[in-house]
Amino acid sequence: MATQPSCSKASLPQQIRVSIGSAIILGLLEGKLDAEPTTAYLMTYIAGKCTANCAFCPQARDSRSKEEMLSRISWPTFSTEIVLNKIKLAYVERKIKRVCIQALNYPG
């Protein structure tokens, strides 16, 4: 029998970014969607910019773009614990089939 990996709450970041469409489908925000995503898109969060400096990315350390944007999409920040609970519920309700995590480079 396979066991599910676990991690302690202490090892999780306090906050995580969620794409606006995912936030709506998870019930974190209200809004109207033309097509409901079946993948929840998350992005790691630490205050500040990514340590990488990719020329195309608004998260790049030298970028002057808004920090909450990626690919012209808004990524509001939420409590990680609340997001995980919402994902569990959405999975049980068959609203979400997958989770994609966009990982940025941070010091440490």
C-alpha positions, -999 to +999 in steps of 0.1 A: +000+000+000+015+033-010+017+061+015+010+097+008+038+121+014+033+145+042+048+176+054+044+195+086+026+228+087+058+243+100+076+235+067+050+251+045+051+288+036+024+309+052+012+323+019+010+312-017-002+329-049-031+315-068-040+325-104-072+345-106-091+318-124-080+292-099-089+314-070-124+318-085-129+280-091-116+273-055-141+298-040-114+321-028-127+350-049-159+358-067-159+362-104-172+349-137-152+326-159-158+318-196-142+283-191-137+268-157-101+254-153-096+219-141-060+226-131-053+248-100-023+271-108-003+281-078+029+302-075+054+302-046+054+334-026+080+353-006+079+391-004+101+405-031+112+395-066+127+363-079+165+360-077+166+351-114+166+378-140+148+364-170+142+392-195+106+380-203+094+376-167+076+402-146+088+383-115+125+389-125+146+408-099+151+438-122+116+439-136+095+470-130+063+451-135+038+445-108+048+416-085+013+401-085+014+396-123+027+367-144+018+362-181-008+391-179-026+371-152-032+384-116-019+360-089-034+372-055-018+359-023-037+337+001-031+316+032-014+283+022-035+264+047-068+278+033-057+271-003-048+235+005-081+230+021-100+245-008-080+223-032-089+192-013-126+201-014-125+210-051-108+177-058-135+157-040-161+177-058-143+169-091-137+205-100-099+202-099-080+173-114-045+187-113-023+212-095+005+231-112+030+250-091+050+278-106+083+280-086+103+312-083+139+314-071+143+330-037+173+334-015+178+307+012 
